[in-house]
Amino acid sequence: MTCKFNYRGISLKNKTYSDLEQLSTKIEPGEKLSQARTVDVMVKKFKSLLIKENIEVTNEKINHKKEFSKR
């Protein structure tokens, strides 16, 4: 039996849901992912992108860690 504490639900606008449906066929060529798996993959990829850009993600906001040189 699935543990109910490992999952949560989200609400999406109809347009966002439609976009998610389309993206679910594009992420893995030749395979249609579930909406939950599509969101999971997209979040992991986006978080990886932020880490590469040296941007810290917190619950409150996104903090840019890049230092700007003074002129």
C-alpha distance (Angstrom), angle and dihedral (degrees) to the residues before:
residue distance angle dihedral
M1 . . .
T2 3.82 . .
C3 3.79 116.2 .
K4 3.81 108.0 -119.4
F5 3.81 90.9 -150.1
N6 3.82 93.4 65.6
Y7 3.81 96.1 63.9
R8 3.80 139.7 51.6
G9 3.78 134.2 -173.3
I10 3.79 130.0 -124.9
S11 3.80 133.6 -164.9
L12 3.78 120.5 -131.0
K13 3.77 133.8 -169.2
N14 3.81 113.0 -109.3
K15 3.82 91.7 -110.8
T16 3.81 91.6 50.5
Y17 3.81 90.2 49.2
S18 3.81 90.4 51.4
D19 3.80 90.5 49.4
L20 3.80 89.3 49.3
E21 3.81 89.9 52.6
Q22 3.82 90.0 53.5
L23 3.80 93.5 45.8
S24 3.80 91.4 50.2
T25 3.81 88.8 70.7
K26 3.82 95.5 44.3
I27 3.83 102.4 51.9
E28 3.81 96.7 66.4
P29 3.81 109.5 28.5
G30 3.80 111.5 -128.9
E31 3.80 93.1 12.3
K32 3.81 131.5 86.2
L33 3.79 113.2 -143.6
S34 3.78 124.3 -153.0
Q35 3.79 116.0 -105.3
A36 3.81 89.9 -109.5
R37 3.81 92.4 51.4
T38 3.82 90.9 45.2
V39 3.81 91.4 54.4
D40 3.80 90.3 45.5
V41 3.82 92.8 52.9
M42 3.81 93.2 44.3
V43 3.81 93.6 49.9
K44 3.81 92.0 49.1
K45 3.82 91.6 48.9
F46 3.81 93.0 46.4
K47 3.80 92.1 48.0
S48 3.81 89.7 49.5
L49 3.80 89.3 51.2
L50 3.81 91.3 51.6
I51 3.80 90.8 49.8
K52 3.81 90.3 51.6
E53 3.81 88.9 51.2
N54 3.82 88.7 49.9
I55 3.80 93.9 -118.0
E56 3.81 118.2 147.5
V57 3.79 117.3 -137.3
T58 3.80 117.9 -150.6
N59 3.78 133.0 166.8
E60 3.80 91.1 -103.7
K61 3.79 104.6 43.8
I62 3.78 146.7 -33.4
N63 3.79 112.1 -85.1
H64 3.77 117.9 -156.4
K65 3.77 108.8 -139.0
K66 3.79 95.9 -172.7
E67 3.75 112.2 118.1
F68 3.75 118.2 -135.2
S69 3.78 118.0 -141.9
K70 3.77 117.4 -124.7
R71 3.78 115.8 -123.5
